[in-house]
Amino acid sequence: MNSANLVGTSLQNGKYVIEEELGRGGFGVTYRAVRHPLDQVVVVKTLYWPESSSRKDQQAQQLKQFEAEARRLAQCQHPNIVNVTDFFVEAGRPYLVMDFIPGQPLSAMIFPRRPLGEDLALQYIRQIASALQTVHGQGLLHRDVKPQNVMVNGANAILIDFGIARELSSGQTQTHTNLVSEGYAPLEQYLPKARRSAASDVYGLAATLYAAVTGEVPVASVLRSHQPLTPPRQLNRDLSPSLEQAILQGMALELAQRPQSIATWLTMLSAPGASPTASSRRGRQQASTTQPTQVVAPGRPSGYGLNRDDTRIVAAERPSDLTSAQSAVRPKRQGPGIFKLFLSLMLLGLLGGLGFVGYRVYTVARQAVDNVREKTANLPEISLPEVQLPDVALPDLEEILPEETDPTPETDSEVSADIEPEPEPTTPPPTAAAPPLILSNSGNPNTAAPGGGNGVVSVPGFAPGTTATAIANRLGSPTRQSASPSATTAVYELDPNRASVAYVYDAGGTTVQQAEAVFAPSYDRLIMRVALAGMLDGQSTREIETGLEQVRTGQVERYPFEQNGLTGSIERNSNGFIHIYVR
């Protein structure tokens, strides 16, 4: 297996002929092909494996996983999910065949700054939401919901590209390849090990809706701690408040703060085009006009309302006609009864009596305390006699301790009999030399742009023990590499002269022995933290991240650390760049 272009290749004895490459990423390559003899256009997808890929046992494991996922996806029958029609392995390489979807991706419709109307955007999003519910029902997460993976064909939106779909183990911490789409991936997807659930796809779907109604890519989740997300209504004032609230809730940074299922999130979306604020305002106005007329009669407390029928009749008459009616319903004034007056006087007398009794109890207790104080104050003083302890002579230490005697020198024969001969020194086994540092002198401060010209660039970190295949699937071909009898090295310049990673593999070139990353001093600190966490297999600590911040801000030049059997350091290299290595 190699990464050669497959255009023109005939598969399955001529059943499929590959005509054009549609796209490739860290996970796989997608081609347009023709199925014969029907001359039907289809999409063929296969894994992307570089020539220096992993061993046969690892290839067999990946083939098994790819086939298992293909079978699950084939069971996701839904009108808004691309249909999987075939799966086969030929010459050791797996192939997945899907229907070709005519139309254009949603991203081509909305970027740049061409937002959809709320009704149309909700129509597409509800279709994709229904598709995701089917995916989750099959025990899978899509993990890459974004406008580029939504094909629009007329009034229908189709979810495509299940390249990084993974099994859904709700509520558990899982190890995944940390493939991310900037702006649409939730925070937990940046880390190799994190708890994932259906709420991870909720984030991607809500972010896709954000882009559809604003025409702009949302801020990446990893940057939002210091670059807040712009509320959608600030970019499109025609949106309803309920739609904005649903988007922001679905894009909550913490997984636990998001709706935990697609169905729950859908309930937060209002009816297309409805504005709850305007509706409630109209409702309040209508309610104020239909309240019954309030008539206050003399002698009644203010605000006393007649019933609806009384109001209707009375309001129809003139004020002069109300005199007799008001006098008829006016209650007669009556003073308080004699019985009520008697009870009030008795209550006042009882309270006065209780107060007098309480005062007497207090004065008696106070007098008793004063008497006790006077008696104790007149008691005579008692002096205690002094106690004389007899003098006790302590014995002389010289009488207690025995006299020291010179030891009798032993003969050579006695010494040799009591002491075993020392063994001859042996040479300790040689320890494996630490791999050389590849990026210790990287970076040119004279040409490192402070703000960068490539936008937000993801810098994933992989820990020692990671397979070369996992890194190749994520990062593709290295910028440069070298091989020797003892080790193989690969360097990836992800953001030239601003961010690079390097990996030193074992002699077979299959497993990472040492991971490195180097950043320009002005690089985003959250990207550095994500890379460091990945290099530590997701087991970073507050102390290590504090050390990173101290080196980044120039408080210290070097911070060494040990964590779960891994050792490493964060330091300023000779060019002033932040250099991290873990081995």
C-alpha distance (Angstrom), angle and dihedral (degrees) to the residues before:
residue distance angle dihedral
M1 . . .
N2 3.76 . .
S3 3.75 139.4 .
A4 3.83 95.8 -104.2
N5 3.79 117.7 141.8
L6 3.80 109.6 -94.0
V7 3.83 97.3 -158.0
G8 3.80 107.8 135.6
T9 3.80 94.0 21.1
S10 3.79 117.8 139.2
L11 3.80 115.9 -143.2
Q12 3.79 134.2 -167.0
N13 3.80 93.6 15.3
G14 3.80 93.4 -52.4
K15 3.79 97.2 -42.5
Y16 3.81 90.2 120.3
V17 3.81 127.4 29.9
I18 3.80 117.2 -170.1
E19 3.80 111.6 -135.8
E20 3.81 109.4 169.0
E21 3.80 140.9 8.4
L22 3.80 110.8 -120.5
G23 3.79 99.1 -174.6
R24 3.78 146.7 -44.4
G25 3.75 138.5 -149.2
G26 3.76 140.6 169.4
F27 3.82 91.4 -67.3
G28 3.78 108.1 40.2
V29 3.79 151.3 -21.2
T30 3.81 124.3 -110.2
Y31 3.80 123.9 -152.6
R32 3.78 136.9 -176.8
A33 3.77 110.5 -127.2
V34 3.80 140.8 171.8
R35 3.79 122.5 -122.5
H36 3.82 112.4 -142.4
P37 2.95 141.2 -113.8
L38 3.82 89.0 14.2
D39 3.83 93.9 53.7
Q40 3.80 87.1 -136.1
V41 3.81 118.3 161.3
V42 3.81 112.1 -127.3
V43 3.81 138.8 167.0
V44 3.80 118.8 -115.9
K45 3.80 119.5 -164.1
T46 3.79 127.7 -172.9
L47 3.77 137.7 172.7
Y48 3.78 118.5 -88.0
W49 3.80 108.6 -127.7
P50 3.82 120.7 169.8
E51 3.79 119.3 -137.1
S52 3.83 91.8 -105.6
S53 3.78 90.1 54.2
S54 3.78 126.4 144.4
R55 3.78 133.2 -69.3
K56 3.76 126.4 -73.0
D57 3.81 94.2 -99.4
Q58 3.79 90.7 54.0
Q59 3.81 91.6 46.3
A60 3.81 89.3 51.1
Q61 3.81 90.7 51.0
Q62 3.80 92.2 50.4
L63 3.79 91.1 47.6
K64 3.78 89.1 53.4
Q65 3.82 92.5 49.7
F66 3.81 92.3 45.8
E67 3.79 91.3 51.0
A68 3.82 92.6 47.2
E69 3.80 91.2 51.8
A70 3.80 91.3 46.4
R71 3.80 90.1 54.3
R72 3.81 91.9 50.4
L73 3.79 92.0 47.7
A74 3.79 90.1 49.4
Q75 3.81 86.7 58.5
C76 3.82 91.5 54.5
Q77 3.78 94.4 92.3
H78 3.80 108.3 176.0
P79 3.81 133.4 137.7
N80 3.82 90.1 -123.4
I81 3.82 97.2 48.7
V82 3.77 122.0 81.6
N83 3.79 108.2 -105.4
V84 3.82 118.8 -115.9
T85 3.81 109.0 -144.4
D86 3.81 106.5 170.5
F87 3.79 145.2 9.9
F88 3.79 128.5 -170.7
V89 3.81 143.1 149.7
E90 3.76 119.0 -129.4
A91 3.81 126.6 177.1
G92 3.78 88.9 -7.2
R93 3.81 94.5 -56.6
P94 3.84 123.4 110.3
Y95 3.80 121.2 -132.4
L96 3.79 129.9 -163.7
V97 3.83 117.9 -162.3
M98 3.83 120.2 -156.9
D99 3.78 137.9 170.4
F100 3.78 117.1 -85.8
I101 3.82 110.4 -117.8
P102 3.81 114.1 -148.8
G103 3.77 117.4 -148.6
Q104 3.79 131.2 55.3
P105 3.78 136.5 -68.0
L106 3.78 117.5 -96.7
S107 3.80 88.9 -117.5
A108 3.82 90.7 64.7
M109 3.80 89.8 55.0
I110 3.82 99.9 49.5
F111 3.81 106.9 32.0
P112 2.90 129.2 120.1
R113 3.82 102.1 26.0
R114 3.80 97.8 -47.0
P115 3.81 101.8 127.4
L116 3.78 121.4 -172.0
G117 3.77 123.0 -123.9
E118 3.78 114.6 -93.8
D119 3.80 94.4 -110.9
L120 3.82 95.1 51.5
A121 3.80 93.4 43.0
L122 3.81 91.4 52.0
Q123 3.80 90.2 48.1
Y124 3.81 91.2 57.8
I125 3.81 94.8 40.4
R126 3.79 93.4 50.7
Q127 3.81 89.7 52.6
I128 3.81 91.7 51.3
A129 3.81 90.0 44.9
S130 3.78 90.2 55.2
A131 3.81 89.5 49.7
L132 3.82 91.5 51.3
Q133 3.79 91.0 51.8
T134 3.80 87.9 59.0
V135 3.82 90.9 47.7
H136 3.80 91.8 50.9
G137 3.78 89.9 46.5
Q138 3.82 87.8 61.1
G139 3.79 91.1 54.2
L140 3.82 96.4 -103.0
L141 3.79 137.8 121.4
H142 3.80 118.5 -148.8
R143 3.85 93.6 -154.4
D144 3.81 94.7 -175.4
V145 3.81 107.2 68.2
K146 3.80 107.7 154.9
P147 3.83 138.6 130.5
Q148 3.81 91.0 -93.4
N149 3.82 89.7 61.5
V150 3.81 95.4 49.9
M151 3.81 112.9 85.8
V152 3.79 114.8 -160.0
N153 3.78 118.2 -151.9
G154 3.79 109.2 175.7
A155 3.80 108.2 -61.1
N156 3.82 93.8 -11.4
A157 3.81 129.4 87.7
I158 3.81 117.7 -157.7
L159 3.82 125.0 -161.1
I160 3.82 111.6 -135.5
D161 3.82 140.8 168.8
F162 3.78 109.7 56.0
G163 3.81 89.7 176.3
I164 3.81 96.1 130.9
A165 3.80 98.5 29.8
R166 3.78 111.9 140.6
E167 3.77 138.7 -175.3
L168 3.78 115.1 -80.6
S169 3.82 113.7 -126.4
S170 3.77 99.5 172.5
G171 3.79 116.5 -141.5
Q172 3.81 95.3 5.3
T173 3.77 130.8 112.9
Q174 3.79 108.5 -114.0
T175 3.77 136.5 -174.0
H176 3.81 112.4 -126.8
T177 3.74 138.1 162.2
N178 3.77 100.6 -96.1
L179 3.79 98.0 -127.6
V180 3.77 110.4 162.9
S181 3.78 138.6 -177.8
E182 3.77 107.4 -147.4
G183 3.79 111.2 -117.7
Y184 3.82 95.5 15.4
A185 3.82 104.5 53.8
P186 3.82 117.6 91.1
L187 3.77 120.6 -124.9
E188 3.81 94.8 -102.6
Q189 3.80 90.8 58.7
Y190 3.81 91.1 66.2
L191 3.81 91.2 66.4
P192 3.83 123.5 73.9
K193 3.80 90.9 -136.8
A194 3.78 120.1 36.8
R195 3.79 140.8 126.4
R196 3.78 110.6 -92.2
S197 3.78 132.9 -174.8
A198 3.78 140.3 157.0
A199 3.81 85.5 -69.6
S200 3.82 87.2 75.4
D201 3.82 89.9 65.8
V202 3.82 89.4 42.7
Y203 3.81 87.8 63.4
G204 3.81 92.5 51.5
L205 3.81 92.4 47.5
A206 3.81 93.4 47.9
A207 3.82 90.3 47.4
T208 3.80 89.6 50.6
L209 3.80 89.8 53.0
Y210 3.83 88.6 48.8
A211 3.81 89.8 55.6
A212 3.82 92.9 44.1
V213 3.82 94.6 55.4
T214 3.83 97.7 37.4
G215 3.81 104.1 33.4
E216 3.81 89.7 -133.3
V217 3.80 134.3 103.6
P218 3.82 110.9 -113.3
V219 3.79 119.8 -119.1
A220 3.80 112.2 -87.1
S221 3.81 111.8 -97.9
V222 3.79 91.5 -125.9
L223 3.82 90.3 60.2
R224 3.80 99.7 43.7
S225 3.81 96.0 92.4
H226 3.81 89.2 75.2
Q227 3.82 101.6 14.8
P228 3.83 106.0 52.1
L229 3.78 121.0 -146.5
T230 3.81 111.7 -103.2
P231 3.82 108.7 -121.8
P232 3.82 110.6 -113.2
R233 3.81 94.5 -122.8
Q234 3.79 90.6 60.0
L235 3.81 86.8 61.9
N236 3.82 97.0 37.4
R237 3.81 115.6 23.5
D238 3.81 92.1 -173.5
L239 3.82 91.7 73.0
S240 3.77 120.2 106.2
P241 3.83 117.8 -114.7
S242 3.80 92.0 -122.3
L243 3.81 91.5 56.6
E244 3.81 91.0 50.8
Q245 3.79 90.7 49.1
A246 3.82 91.8 51.0
I247 3.82 91.3 50.7
L248 3.80 94.2 48.6
Q249 3.81 92.5 46.0
G250 3.79 91.6 49.3
M251 3.83 90.0 49.7
A252 3.82 95.7 50.7
L253 3.80 108.9 144.0
E254 3.81 95.8 -133.8
L255 3.79 112.9 70.3
A256 3.82 91.7 -141.0
Q257 3.83 91.1 55.4
R258 3.82 93.9 58.7
P259 3.81 126.8 81.8
Q260 3.78 104.3 -85.2
S261 3.80 96.2 -138.1
I262 3.78 138.9 30.9
A263 3.81 90.3 -117.3
T264 3.80 91.7 56.0
W265 3.79 91.5 49.7
L266 3.81 92.2 49.0
T267 3.80 90.7 58.4
M268 3.81 88.3 62.6
L269 3.80 92.6 61.2
S270 3.77 114.1 94.0
A271 3.79 124.7 -137.7
P272 3.83 111.3 -72.7
G273 3.78 111.1 -77.8
A274 3.80 95.0 -3.4
S275 3.78 119.6 138.3
P276 3.81 111.0 -154.9
T277 3.76 91.1 -166.8
A278 3.82 93.2 57.0
S279 3.80 91.8 42.7
S280 3.78 93.3 52.0
R281 3.80 90.3 46.4
R282 3.80 91.2 52.7
G283 3.80 89.0 47.0
R284 3.77 92.3 53.3
Q285 3.81 91.2 49.5
Q286 3.78 91.9 50.2
A287 3.80 91.9 47.5
S288 3.79 91.5 52.2
T289 3.81 91.9 54.7
T290 3.80 95.5 48.6
Q291 3.79 98.6 50.1
P292 3.87 112.8 118.1
T293 3.79 116.3 -100.4
Q294 3.81 111.3 -97.8
V295 3.84 115.4 -134.6
V296 3.82 117.3 -169.9
A297 3.77 113.6 -156.6
P298 3.83 121.0 -157.0
G299 3.76 110.9 -93.1
R300 3.85 94.3 25.9
P301 3.79 124.7 106.7
S302 3.80 113.7 -97.5
G303 3.80 112.3 -92.6
Y304 3.79 97.6 31.6
G305 3.81 105.8 146.8
L306 3.77 129.1 -154.1
N307 3.78 119.5 -137.1
R308 3.79 120.4 -92.7
D309 3.82 95.7 -95.6
D310 3.80 93.5 47.5
T311 3.79 90.4 49.6
R312 3.76 93.4 50.8
I313 3.84 92.7 50.9
V314 3.77 98.2 41.7
A315 3.78 94.6 45.0
A316 3.80 89.3 57.2
E317 3.81 93.4 59.8
R318 3.78 128.7 79.7
P319 3.81 119.5 -106.6
S320 3.82 90.7 -112.7
D321 3.81 89.9 59.5
L322 3.78 93.0 55.8
T323 3.79 97.1 69.9
S324 3.77 96.9 86.1
A325 3.80 92.6 40.9
Q326 3.79 92.8 50.7
S327 3.79 92.4 47.2
A328 3.78 89.8 49.9
V329 3.79 93.4 55.3
R330 3.85 96.8 35.9
P331 3.82 108.4 115.2
K332 3.81 119.6 -129.2
R333 3.78 116.2 -108.1
Q334 3.80 113.1 -118.8
G335 3.78 128.9 -177.0
P336 3.80 122.0 -130.6
G337 3.79 113.6 -72.6
I338 3.82 123.6 -108.8
F339 3.79 91.1 -115.8
K340 3.83 92.3 55.4
L341 3.81 90.5 48.4
F342 3.80 91.4 51.2
L343 3.82 92.3 51.1
S344 3.79 91.1 49.8
L345 3.81 92.0 52.8
M346 3.81 91.5 49.0
L347 3.82 90.8 51.1
L348 3.79 91.7 51.5
G349 3.80 91.4 49.4
L350 3.82 91.7 49.8
L351 3.79 92.0 51.5
G352 3.81 91.1 49.0
G353 3.80 91.6 51.0
L354 3.80 93.0 50.3
G355 3.81 89.6 51.1
F356 3.82 92.3 52.2
V357 3.83 93.3 48.8
G358 3.80 90.9 49.7
Y359 3.79 91.6 51.5
R360 3.83 92.0 51.6
V361 3.81 92.1 50.5
Y362 3.78 89.9 51.6
T363 3.87 94.3 50.5
V364 3.83 92.9 48.9
A365 3.80 92.8 49.9
R366 3.81 91.2 47.6
Q367 3.86 91.4 52.0
A368 3.82 91.6 50.9
V369 3.80 91.9 52.6
D370 3.84 91.4 50.3
N371 3.82 91.7 51.7
V372 3.78 92.5 53.0
R373 3.81 91.0 50.9
E374 3.85 92.3 51.7
K375 3.84 93.0 51.1
T376 3.80 94.2 49.4
A377 3.80 92.0 45.9
N378 3.91 91.9 58.4
L379 3.81 96.8 50.8
P380 3.89 113.3 118.7
E381 3.74 118.8 -110.7
I382 3.84 114.8 -104.8
S383 3.79 118.5 -148.6
L384 3.79 117.8 -154.1
P385 3.84 117.2 -136.7
E386 3.76 117.4 -112.7
V387 3.77 115.1 -109.7
Q388 3.83 115.4 -137.0
L389 3.80 113.4 -152.0
P390 3.83 115.3 -150.4
D391 3.75 117.3 -113.6
V392 3.78 110.2 -105.1
A393 3.78 117.2 -161.7
L394 3.74 112.3 -135.4
P395 3.80 115.9 -140.5
D396 3.77 119.0 -108.8
L397 3.76 112.8 -99.5
E398 3.79 90.1 -134.6
E399 3.81 89.1 62.0
I400 3.77 91.7 52.1
L401 3.80 100.6 43.6
P402 3.80 116.6 67.4
E403 3.77 118.8 -116.5
E404 3.73 116.2 -96.8
T405 3.74 114.3 -111.9
D406 3.73 126.6 -161.8
P407 3.76 110.2 -108.9
T408 3.72 115.7 -116.8
P409 3.77 109.1 -111.6
E410 3.71 111.7 -114.9
T411 3.71 122.3 -132.3
D412 3.70 123.2 -111.1
S413 3.75 89.2 -106.9
E414 3.81 92.5 55.2
V415 3.77 92.2 48.8
S416 3.73 92.5 49.8
A417 3.80 90.0 48.7
D418 3.83 95.6 52.0
I419 3.81 101.2 37.9
E420 3.75 121.2 61.5
P421 3.79 115.7 -135.7
E422 3.79 114.4 -99.9
P423 3.81 113.7 -106.5
E424 3.74 117.3 -112.4
P425 3.83 112.4 -97.4
T426 3.78 114.7 -99.7
T427 3.77 126.8 -151.1
P428 3.87 111.4 -109.4
P429 3.79 115.7 -123.0
P430 3.78 112.5 -94.0
T431 3.83 115.5 -100.6
A432 3.77 121.3 -133.9
A433 3.77 111.0 -97.7
A434 3.78 116.0 -117.0
P435 3.81 113.1 -104.4
P436 3.80 113.6 -100.3
L437 3.80 119.0 -100.4
I438 3.79 110.5 -108.2
L439 3.82 101.4 -170.7
S440 3.82 100.8 36.5
N441 3.82 91.7 113.1
S442 3.81 99.5 30.7
G443 3.78 125.9 128.3
N444 3.77 135.8 52.5
P445 3.83 112.2 -131.7
N446 3.80 91.1 -163.4
T447 3.81 93.7 64.5
A448 3.82 102.6 29.1
A449 3.81 105.5 116.1
P450 3.84 109.7 -135.6
G451 3.78 94.8 -139.4
G452 3.78 100.8 27.4
G453 3.76 125.7 -131.7
N454 3.79 101.0 -124.2
G455 3.79 100.7 69.0
V456 3.81 117.0 -132.0
V457 3.81 109.8 -5.7
S458 3.78 119.3 -169.2
V459 3.82 114.0 -132.8
P460 3.81 107.3 -167.0
G461 3.79 119.3 -165.5
F462 3.80 125.2 -150.1
A463 3.79 124.4 -160.0
P464 3.83 127.8 -128.3
G465 3.77 107.9 -83.3
T466 3.82 94.3 43.0
T467 3.78 114.4 130.7
A468 3.77 120.9 -112.6
T469 3.80 88.7 -124.8
A470 3.81 92.8 60.4
I471 3.79 91.0 52.6
A472 3.79 93.6 44.5
N473 3.81 90.8 50.0
R474 3.81 89.7 53.0
L475 3.82 102.6 37.7
G476 3.79 103.8 22.5
S477 3.79 119.8 -150.2
P478 3.82 117.0 0.9
T479 3.79 122.2 -115.1
R480 3.79 88.7 -123.5
Q481 3.78 135.5 -7.5
S482 3.77 140.5 -180.0
A483 3.77 136.8 -166.0
S484 3.81 133.7 -152.3
P485 3.81 134.6 168.8
S486 3.83 89.9 -94.6
A487 3.82 104.9 37.6
T488 3.79 147.6 0.8
T489 3.81 121.9 -137.3
A490 3.80 131.8 -161.0
V491 3.82 127.3 -172.9
Y492 3.81 124.1 -163.5
E493 3.82 117.4 -166.0
L494 3.80 96.2 -159.6
D495 3.81 94.7 169.5
P496 3.83 105.8 17.5
N497 3.81 112.9 -118.5
R498 3.81 90.1 -7.3
A499 3.81 108.2 63.2
S500 3.80 130.7 10.0
V501 3.80 137.0 159.4
A502 3.80 130.0 -156.8
Y503 3.79 133.4 -168.4
V504 3.79 129.9 -160.7
Y505 3.81 112.0 -154.7
D506 3.78 130.0 -164.4
A507 3.80 122.3 -93.5
G508 3.80 90.6 -82.9
G509 3.80 91.9 52.1
T510 3.80 92.7 -126.5
T511 3.82 108.5 104.9
V512 3.80 132.8 42.2
Q513 3.80 114.5 -113.9
Q514 3.80 97.6 172.5
A515 3.82 133.1 17.7
E516 3.79 125.1 -160.2
A517 3.79 137.7 -178.7
V518 3.79 131.8 -178.4
F519 3.80 127.3 -166.1
A520 3.77 135.9 -174.0
P521 3.84 109.4 -109.4
S522 3.82 91.4 -111.8
Y523 3.82 94.4 51.3
D524 3.80 118.4 124.3
R525 3.79 109.3 -81.8
L526 3.83 93.9 -145.0
I527 3.79 90.8 57.5
M528 3.82 87.7 52.0
R529 3.81 90.6 50.9
V530 3.80 92.7 50.0
A531 3.82 91.4 50.1
L532 3.82 91.4 47.7
A533 3.80 92.0 49.3
G534 3.80 90.3 51.6
M535 3.83 92.0 49.5
L536 3.82 87.8 53.6
D537 3.81 91.6 50.2
G538 3.81 90.7 -109.8
Q539 3.84 92.4 -56.8
S540 3.79 99.7 112.8
T541 3.82 118.9 144.4
R542 3.78 135.5 -147.4
E543 3.82 89.7 -110.1
I544 3.81 93.1 54.5
E545 3.80 92.5 47.0
T546 3.80 89.1 49.0
G547 3.79 88.1 53.2
L548 3.81 89.6 52.1
E549 3.80 90.3 52.3
Q550 3.81 91.6 48.5
V551 3.80 92.0 52.6
R552 3.80 92.1 43.2
T553 3.81 92.8 52.8
G554 3.83 93.9 43.0
Q555 3.83 97.0 -111.3
V556 3.82 90.6 125.4
E557 3.78 132.9 12.2
R558 3.80 97.7 -143.1
Y559 3.79 137.6 19.2
P560 3.84 116.5 -172.2
F561 3.80 119.9 -166.2
E562 3.80 145.5 175.4
Q563 3.79 124.1 -151.2
N564 3.82 130.5 169.7
G565 3.79 94.7 -22.8
L566 3.81 93.9 -43.2
T567 3.80 123.5 112.1
G568 3.75 127.6 -164.4
S569 3.76 148.8 134.0
I570 3.78 142.2 -125.7
E571 3.79 112.4 -148.7
R572 3.77 147.6 145.2
N573 3.78 110.2 -99.9
S574 3.78 124.9 -144.5
N575 3.83 90.8 -82.9
G576 3.79 95.0 50.5
F577 3.81 94.3 -106.2
I578 3.82 121.6 137.4
H579 3.81 106.6 -105.4
I580 3.83 121.3 -167.8
Y581 3.79 125.3 -177.5
V582 3.81 133.0 174.0
R583 3.79 125.3 -173.0
